[in-house]
Amino acid sequence: MSEFSANHEETYDMLVIGAGPTGLACAIEAKRAGFKSVLIDKGCLCNSLFHYPAHMTFFTTPELLEIGDIPFSSPNQKPNRMEALEYYRKVAEHYALDVRQYETVVSVAGSDGDFIVHTTDRFDRRTRHRARKLVIATGYYDLPNYLNIPGEEMSKVRHYYHEPHPFFGLDVVVIGGKNSAAIAALDLWRHGAKVTLVHRGSAMHPHVKYWILPDINNRVKNGEITAYFNSSVIEVREDDLTIATPEGPVTVPNHFVFALTGYHPDFSFIERLGVKLDAENDRCPVCDPSTLESNVSGIYLAGVIVAGERTNEIFIENGRFHGKQIADDLKVKLGVAV
């Protein structure tokens, strides 16, 4: 392993870990307030959005995805993934944001006023960055909720759904009962896969979007998609899997499994920074709701991680405003006139 690079020894006013929409919004607001910032991401710009289903449509309108007062123009009432990726690229370009892609944060040292962030790139080369303040905007999409069942480690089991073509004519099981599971099941069925849906609830979740819910329910009612409710997959094998149902175990043929059972923030990383999690409040990190500064001086939280395990409370639509809260506090803490 090479020695630490000395190329980035300048001290930034703020370093943002995570270059998704919320992280970008934080860097933009800091820049508008006169601060020098840098963003670090282990993947590409808006890495989570990039890994969403290829033809995904957002559940919201373009203006609710806007950051930095840059209009999001779209001919569609609800923009799609490709439009969003293009929009955020243009915003990053417009503000000339310093984004370090494909750098993984391995450790953080120092304290308020002089943090040292150690990173590695794809070739295991190490770099360190210095910053007066840190913002953690790492989202939650990188860590799936595992089933912890025999066979889950097999390559046929996937926790992300991208596109339907590779599964034409195959037996596919989709596990889950919320939006991502419903969308994947419908997309796979419409492109020729033989789909079985397994959900531990008695029906699809009532919060499935209103234009999706009747579609999936009708496909199940018509027998076009086989569904097992109040059920769970208990073992996956090479050519089939077993489902525990109210009537007893059922074995079905299977080529691929999409376990779309949700995701969670990287709580261990947050705790390594010294940030406390409130066990009695869905592991929400301790932070000042007005400034978003955590219990560790100089470390701020932004985006969905603020809500702990309640990952359905914060989206781009409301997380995008966290940057302004943090920038306003930086003006006070770093002595910049408002």
Secondary structure, 3 states (H helix, E strand, C coil): CCCCECCCCCEEEEEEECCCHHHHHHHHHHHHCCCCEEEECCCCCCHHHHCCCCCCECCCCHHHHCCCCCCCCCCCCCCEHHHHHHHHHHHHHHCCCCEECCCEEEEEEEECCEEEEEEECCCCCEEEEEEEEEEECCCCCCCECCCCCCCCCCCCEECCCCCCHHHCCCEEEEECCCHHHHHHHHHHHHCCCEEEEECCCCCCCCCCCCCCHHHHHHHHHCCCCEEECCCEEEEECCCEEEEEECCEEEEEECCEEEECCCECCCHHHHHHCCCCEEHHHCCEECECCCCCEECCCCEEECHHHHHCCCCCCCCHHHHCCHHHHHHHHHHHHCCCCC
